[in-house]
């Protein structure tokens, strides 16, 4: 099976820079994959992307050096399995708040006897290789999102679930659940303390940790703090910022 390069990077302690796509475009996905990102995540939860378009975007990413990831639309096992069958090499799953939910998510990512994933790899086998079934459990990344107060309370239970390959902090939803506003992780706030706590507990459990960041400057800071994977904003916000910069250069 095609090697999941991210696993090797995590083992070697190498920082992972991850792109985040919300715009439904195979052209954009292919371009992002050629920019030097180690992985590209197709967002089916908050991105304006349906399953069929996500398949085209995964195909486009597969033509680049980047590893194709997805954020699932929900914890629904069928949706998770469908995206893996489409060729995703890792799934970021939203709203994992308990150890039981983490176990159910991991099970959806693993074939029996380690999990409950049904067989029908379709494009997964086409991209991964003829031995996909034999090797997929060891290559696919299961990445629960930590973004609720309940998840904070249960963080040690989530980290202890066998097969959790990384946890991914969703700072904006975490802020909302803590009574803060989006962006509060940048301030001296309950959210910033919660983010630090998640990182500390993950380091103690030897589980890699990723986080969504607004830009490259914050991403660099997060890597210095000890995060293993950073996402320096999403495609739409990056494009809008680039357009604004060009307008300013015109003197308008």
Phi, psi and omega in degrees: 000146176304132182292140171275104185299332182295326179297317178296322179294319178296319178297324182272001180071023180275136179291142181249127176255121190243128174275155183228120186247126177244349182267129183283088183207118174294325179299313178295319180299317179295317179298316180299321182293343180261004184271354181109359174295144178282331178215157176229125182256127176267120188264108178263000177271302181251347175288159182270056191232128174263175186298313184298317178293324178299321178300314179298323179290321175296321176299317180295316179297326182294344178271008182236173178288348186283151176275129182278122176238165174224153161257120181294154179291338183194187176277001184303120183300322182296320178295319180296313180298320181298319180290325175294319176298333180281353175113007176294138179261004176189150181235124169268120186249123183287157168055048170269115188240351181221163175298322179297316177297321177296319178298317180295321178295311179301319180300323179292339181267355186236137173287154174302148009272355182285338183208202185234013181298131179278157186271132178162056191294342173047244183290337176303317179289323179298317179280318186281326181122167186296337179264026184306312184300319183290330189248348189301322182300332181268354183247322183293136180263130175254115190233093177287143175272139176251108188208022178222160175298322179299320178296322177301315181295330184253017188302320181294323178294320179294315181295335183277352182290123177300134179097352172285112186272337181192152168250148184234121183277127172258092190293331184285313177293326176298317178299314181300318182289337178270359180089009176264183175253157175308137183095356184292342180293346179273352183251173171281093190216173175300326181292315180297323177293323179294319178299315179297322179295316179300314180298317181297317181291323179293319177298319179298323180274357181060040176249125179301155185226132175244165180204146174278133181236158182281334184197183182291326180296314178293323178300317178299318179297318180296322177296320178295330178287340178122003176292148184265332180224135178230148177241106185278064180086179178247174186298314185298310182295323178295318179294317180296319179296320179296319178297318180297321178299319181292323176298317180299321179297333179282352179087014181263000000 
